[in-house]
Amino acid sequence: MNSGLYAALTGNINAMKRLDVVSNNLANANTPGFKKDRLTFESVLNGANGGTQPPASVDAGPVYSGDRFYTDYSVGPMQQTGNPLDLAIEGDGFFSVTSPQGTAYTRQGNFHLDAAGRLLTSDGYAISPEVVIPENATQITIGSDGTVSAYLPGESTPTTVGTLQIVDFPKPYALQKIGSALFVPADPQVVPQPVTTASVSQGAIEGSNVNTIGEMVQMIEASRYFDACQRAVKSFDDMTGKAVSDLGKV
């Protein structure tokens, strides 16, 4: 295959991948605790860092190849809600929850209670270890250290009913998304460690770290790049057709 045509086609493919990533980011711009994804291209990075380039006599691979997805774990904006069951982590760390895939980790703190008083995520997964709020609790307070207390009728002091476990992993994070702002370690053998430096803020949630305007700009860039590659493919196709037609006349 003509190397120029190959490069143009792979450019189309990678533009589509980039559009998929950007679209998913935009779709989750209002999802609490969501971490945006990015797509990088190893060939570009290799060339930018003075990596080995193929000899001029050898057909080079596509300019954009070796694509790699990664997640941006930067902290999203804190949003005050006033809801006593909305929690945000200030600092590094994740809440532990029990999911169908086992223990998972999230920074999505818009919790609620089920009929049994268990503290659940928005998708219905219980905090791990479980925290159960008494049905007759008149007020719920959650300290910065994660201690959950409830005021019961006839009592002037709160009763401790559980403690939120905040854990973290070695950096750079090697985590996999399993949906709904949940993560699991890429290596199941990795054991998270309790965090003592982070604090829990009650009545607030961490928003998505997606910058809507920035993502829209990237979507426009990717769309225009796709169109440019498409025109290049058509030009190569036209040249090939003309060459075959002319050779047939010789």
C-alpha positions as CSV (number, residue, x, y, z in Angstrom):
1,M,0.0,0.0,0.0
2,N,1.2,3.5,-0.8
3,S,2.8,4.9,2.4
4,G,1.0,8.2,2.0
5,L,-2.4,6.6,1.7
6,Y,-1.6,4.4,4.7
7,A,-0.7,7.4,6.8
8,A,-3.9,9.2,5.7
9,L,-6.1,6.2,6.6
10,T,-4.5,5.7,10.0
11,G,-5.0,9.4,10.6
12,N,-8.7,8.9,10.0
13,I,-8.8,5.9,12.4
14,N,-7.0,7.8,15.1
15,A,-9.2,10.9,14.6
16,M,-12.2,8.7,15.2
17,K,-10.7,7.2,18.4
18,R,-10.0,10.7,19.6
19,L,-13.5,11.8,18.9
20,D,-14.8,8.8,20.9
21,V,-12.7,9.8,23.9
22,V,-13.7,13.5,23.7
23,S,-17.4,12.5,23.3
24,N,-17.3,10.3,26.4
25,N,-15.6,13.1,28.4
26,L,-18.4,15.6,27.3
27,A,-21.1,13.0,28.1
28,N,-19.7,12.9,31.7
29,A,-19.1,16.6,32.2
30,N,-21.7,16.6,34.9
31,T,-20.9,13.2,36.5
32,P,-19.6,13.7,40.0
33,G,-16.1,12.3,40.5
34,F,-15.6,11.5,36.8
35,K,-12.0,11.6,35.6
36,K,-11.4,12.5,31.9
37,D,-9.5,10.4,29.5
38,R,-6.8,11.3,27.0
39,L,-5.3,9.6,23.9
40,T,-1.6,9.9,23.1
41,F,0.3,8.6,20.1
42,E,3.6,6.9,20.8
43,S,5.1,7.7,17.3
44,V,4.7,11.4,17.8
45,L,6.2,11.3,21.3
46,N,9.1,9.2,20.1
47,G,9.9,11.7,17.4
48,A,9.5,14.7,19.7
49,N,12.0,13.1,22.1
50,G,14.6,12.4,19.5
51,G,13.7,8.8,19.1
52,T,15.0,6.7,16.3
53,Q,13.5,7.5,12.9
54,P,13.3,4.9,10.0
55,P,15.8,5.3,7.2
56,A,14.6,7.4,4.2
57,S,14.7,4.2,2.0
58,V,12.3,2.4,4.2
59,D,8.6,3.2,4.2
60,A,7.8,4.9,7.5
61,G,4.8,3.9,9.5
62,P,1.9,6.2,10.0
63,V,2.6,9.5,11.7
64,Y,0.1,8.7,14.4
65,S,0.5,5.1,15.6
66,G,0.8,3.3,18.9
67,D,-2.2,5.1,20.4
68,R,-2.4,4.9,24.2
69,F,-5.3,5.8,26.5
70,Y,-4.7,7.3,29.9
71,T,-6.8,8.9,32.6
72,D,-6.3,12.4,34.0
73,Y,-6.7,12.1,37.8
74,S,-6.6,15.8,38.6
75,V,-9.1,17.0,41.2
76,G,-12.4,18.3,39.9
77,P,-14.1,21.4,41.3
78,M,-15.7,21.2,44.8
79,Q,-19.5,21.9,44.7
80,Q,-21.3,22.7,47.9
81,T,-24.7,21.0,48.1
82,G,-25.7,21.1,51.8
83,N,-26.8,17.5,51.6
84,P,-25.4,15.7,54.7
85,L,-24.9,12.5,52.6
86,D,-22.8,14.3,49.9
87,L,-19.1,13.8,50.6
88,A,-15.9,15.1,49.0
89,I,-12.3,14.0,49.5
90,E,-9.9,16.9,50.0
91,G,-6.5,15.5,49.0
92,D,-5.5,12.2,47.4
93,G,-7.5,9.0,47.9
94,F,-10.6,7.1,47.1
95,F,-13.7,5.8,48.8
96,S,-13.9,2.0,48.9
97,V,-17.1,0.4,47.7
98,T,-18.4,-3.1,47.1
99,S,-19.2,-3.6,43.4
100,P,-20.1,-6.7,41.3
101,Q,-16.5,-6.9,40.3
102,G,-15.3,-6.9,43.9
103,T,-13.9,-3.9,45.9
104,A,-13.8,-0.8,43.7
105,Y,-12.7,2.7,44.3
106,T,-14.3,6.1,43.6
107,R,-14.2,9.8,44.3
108,Q,-17.9,10.1,43.5
109,G,-19.4,11.1,46.8
110,N,-23.2,11.6,46.2
111,F,-24.3,8.9,48.5
112,H,-27.8,7.9,49.7
113,L,-29.4,5.4,52.2
114,D,-31.3,2.3,51.3
115,A,-34.2,0.9,53.3
116,A,-31.8,-0.8,55.7
117,G,-29.9,2.5,56.4
118,R,-26.8,1.4,54.5
119,L,-24.7,4.2,52.9
120,L,-24.7,3.5,49.1
121,T,-23.3,5.1,46.0
122,S,-25.6,6.6,43.3
123,D,-25.5,3.2,41.6
124,G,-26.5,1.3,44.7
125,Y,-23.1,-0.1,45.8
126,A,-22.4,-0.2,49.5
127,I,-19.5,1.6,51.1
128,S,-16.8,-0.8,52.2
129,P,-16.7,-1.5,55.1
130,E,-20.5,-1.0,55.4
131,V,-21.8,2.0,57.3
132,V,-25.4,1.7,58.6
133,I,-27.4,4.7,59.8
134,P,-30.1,3.9,62.4
135,E,-33.6,4.4,61.1
136,N,-34.5,6.8,63.9
137,A,-31.4,9.0,63.5
138,T,-32.4,12.7,63.7
139,Q,-29.1,14.1,62.4
140,I,-26.0,12.6,60.6
141,T,-22.5,14.1,61.0
142,I,-19.4,13.0,59.2
143,G,-16.1,14.2,60.5
144,S,-13.1,15.2,58.5
145,D,-11.5,11.9,59.5
146,G,-14.4,9.9,58.0
147,T,-16.1,9.1,61.4
148,V,-19.8,8.8,60.8
149,S,-22.0,9.7,63.8
150,A,-25.8,9.9,64.3
151,Y,-27.9,11.7,66.8
152,L,-30.6,9.4,68.2
153,P,-33.8,10.5,70.0
154,G,-33.3,11.3,73.6
155,E,-29.5,11.5,73.4
156,S,-27.6,14.7,73.6
157,T,-24.4,13.3,72.2
158,P,-23.9,11.6,68.9
159,T,-23.3,7.8,68.5
160,T,-20.5,6.6,66.2
161,V,-22.0,4.2,63.7
162,G,-19.1,3.7,61.3
163,T,-16.0,5.1,59.7
164,L,-15.4,5.8,56.0
165,Q,-12.2,4.2,54.7
166,I,-10.1,6.5,52.5
167,V,-7.3,4.6,50.6
168,D,-4.8,5.5,47.9
169,F,-2.5,3.7,45.5
170,P,1.1,4.3,44.4
171,K,1.6,7.0,41.7
172,P,1.4,7.1,38.8
173,Y,-1.9,5.4,39.2
174,A,-2.3,2.0,37.4
175,L,-6.1,1.8,37.6
176,Q,-8.8,0.7,35.2
177,K,-12.2,2.2,34.8
178,I,-15.2,-0.1,35.2
179,G,-17.8,2.6,34.7
180,S,-19.8,5.0,36.8
181,A,-16.6,6.7,38.1
182,L,-15.4,3.4,39.6
183,F,-11.8,2.2,39.4
184,V,-10.0,-1.1,40.1
185,P,-6.2,-1.8,40.2
186,A,-4.8,-3.0,36.8
187,D,-2.8,-5.4,38.9
188,P,-5.1,-7.3,41.3
189,Q,-2.2,-8.0,43.6
190,V,-1.8,-4.3,44.4
191,V,-3.1,-3.5,47.9
192,P,-4.3,0.1,48.6
193,Q,-3.0,1.9,51.7
194,P,-5.1,3.9,54.2
195,V,-4.7,7.7,53.8
196,T,-4.2,9.9,56.8
197,T,-3.5,13.2,55.0
198,A,-6.8,13.5,53.2
199,S,-9.9,14.8,54.8
200,V,-13.6,14.4,54.2
201,S,-15.9,17.4,53.5
202,Q,-19.6,16.9,54.4
203,G,-22.2,18.6,52.3
204,A,-20.1,18.8,49.2
205,I,-19.2,16.7,46.2
206,E,-16.3,16.7,43.8
207,G,-17.4,17.5,40.2
208,S,-16.1,16.1,37.0
209,N,-12.6,17.4,36.0
210,V,-13.8,17.8,32.4
211,N,-13.4,21.3,30.9
212,T,-16.3,21.5,28.6
213,I,-14.9,24.3,26.5
214,G,-11.5,22.6,26.1
215,E,-13.2,19.3,25.1
216,M,-15.3,21.2,22.5
217,V,-12.1,22.7,21.0
218,Q,-10.5,19.3,20.8
219,M,-13.6,17.9,19.1
220,I,-13.5,20.6,16.5
221,E,-9.8,20.0,15.9
222,A,-10.3,16.2,15.6
223,S,-13.2,16.7,13.2
224,R,-11.1,19.0,11.0
225,Y,-8.2,16.6,11.1
226,F,-10.5,13.8,10.1
227,D,-11.8,15.8,7.1
228,A,-8.2,16.7,6.0
229,C,-7.2,13.0,6.1
230,Q,-10.3,12.1,4.2
231,R,-9.4,14.6,1.4
232,A,-5.9,13.1,1.4
233,V,-7.3,9.6,0.9
234,K,-9.5,10.8,-1.9
235,S,-6.5,12.5,-3.6
236,F,-4.4,9.3,-3.4
237,D,-7.3,7.3,-4.8
238,D,-7.8,9.7,-7.7
239,M,-4.1,9.6,-8.5
240,T,-4.1,5.8,-8.4
241,G,-7.1,5.7,-10.7
242,K,-5.5,8.2,-13.1
243,A,-2.3,6.1,-13.2
244,V,-4.1,2.9,-13.9
245,S,-6.1,4.7,-16.7
246,D,-3.0,6.2,-18.3
247,L,-1.0,3.0,-18.1
248,G,-3.8,1.3,-19.9
249,K,-3.4,3.6,-22.8
250,V,0.3,2.9,-23.2
